Amino acid sequence: MREHVLIVDPAGDADPELRVIAKHAEAAQLAARFLGDAKAVAFELRESIRRGDEPVVVLIGPHVEQPLAIARAVHAAWPGHILFAPRRDALAGLGGQLRLEPMNGENR
């Protein structure tokens, strides 16, 4: 199976910015898979582990409500890397919240 990036966002590939991210993933020889239901991400990750088809990274997109809650679910289900792609107007608030987040990791 081809390595992939899991893009979690209800807008999916209908969002032009997420399509650009998907194109960059493809340029890096990674498939881009979209998951529209952010609440299903933990189940999807557990299933991908079972299948031996884990993503290289999970990207939490700009339209995800409560991105930190989704990141916690990702972190609980899978030990990999999480990237955030928030809306520009949400960037400062998310950065402040991440400094207080108890998730462990090198990129904290």
C-alpha positions, 0 to 999 in steps of 0.5 A: 500500500502507498504511504499516505497523509490522512486529512481530517476535515469536513470540507474534504477535497472541496476546500481549495486550500486542502486540495493544495495540501493534497497536491503537495503530498502527492508531489512528495509521493504520498497519497492524500486521503480525506476523512470528513467525519472528525469524530470517526478519526480514532476508529479510522486510525485503529482500523488502519493499524489493524490493516497495516496501512497507517498514515505518515501524518494526520493533518487536522484541517481548518474546518474541524470544530474543537481541533484539540479534542480531535488531536487528543483522540488521534493521540490516544489511538495512534502514536504518530505525528499530528499537524494542524492547518487552522484558519488564519484567524484561529492560529493565535488562539490555537497556538496558545491552547497548544502551549497548555495541552498535556500531550507529550511529544518532541514538537511541543 
